[in-house]
C-alpha cells in the first residue's frame, strides 16, 4: 500500500507529538543542522569604533561607580548573538573603565580573563598578591580561580578590553565564583615579580608548572613592539597576516591560557593581505595605525583602539595604509586541544 504524501506527513506529525511527551525527538528532522557541511556560525562580522564607544563608557561613569558595578563594563555583544553576552559563540568581550581613585573589588571565578590596555596609565590589576601597572598595549592575564581586583591610584581614566571564556565555561556548566571578602587583596609580592621570574627567558630552578595558565601576569607592549619592528625589517612578511606573533606561556611554549590564545601582528605600510579563514572566531583590537579589513561581505575601516570581530570560518583580509599593529584573541587553544581547528588560505 502506497500512502499519499499528505497522510505521511500527518502521520509523522502525530508520531512526533506522541513521542514528545517522553522527551524523544526524531533525529532525521534535525540531522542537517546538527552536522553542517561547514561551520555556519550565527555570529556576524561587527565593528566597534572607539570614537563611538568611549563616550558611552564616560556616560556609564556618571551613572555608576566601579565599586557599585563590581566591574564597569560595556559588553561588546555580537549582533548575531544578542542577549548572550558573547562576541563569538565561545568568548566574551567588553570595554572596562576605571576612574582615578576607584577600586573594582576582589573576586575570583573559574573563567579565565585577559586584558588589553587601550587608554591611560596608572591603574593596576592585582592577581595573587602582585600588582601590575597597566600601560597602553600591555597584554595582561588573569588565570582561572585567582583572586583579582583593579584599582586606579593615578590621575587618568584607564580603559581596557576584557576577553573571557564565559560562554565556553557556561557551555560546560563549570562556572564557580566568589568574593574575596575585602575590596583589595593584600600586596605580598613586589611589582614585576612574575616578569623577573618568568619573563626573561629563564625560569626558577627546577620549576614545574602547577597550572595550565602562564605564570606571567603582564606582557608589556614595549618588548612586543620591538620584536615586531625587528621582524618587519628582517622579514619574511606573511602574505595573509603580515608579521604575526603569538603570546606564549614561557613554561610550556604553549598558549597563555588553555581556552584563549592571543596574538599580535604588524601590517607594514601599504600592506594588502590575502584572504584567509579559520574555525576560531577572532576578536581584533587596533593598537596603532589605520587600515581596513574585509570580513565576509563587510568592510571595516579601523583606527587605534577600535575593536572588530571575525566570526568562525568567515573570510578576512587586512589592508593597512600606514604601518599598523593589531592585537587579537580567540578560542584557538581549545579547538586545537579537541582536534577541531582548521584554517584555509587563499593562494
Ligand atoms: C570580570 O571579573 C572582569 O575582573 C571583567 O575585570 C569582566 C565579565 C564577567 C564576569 C567577570 C574583571 C567580567 C568579569
Boltz pocket constraint, residues with backbone or C-beta under 6 A from the ligand:
constraints:
  - pocket:
      binder: B
      contacts: [[A, 71], [A, 73], [A, 94], [A, 96], [A, 109], [A, 113], [A, 148], [A, 150], [A, 162], [A, 164], [A, 166]]
      max_distance: 6.0
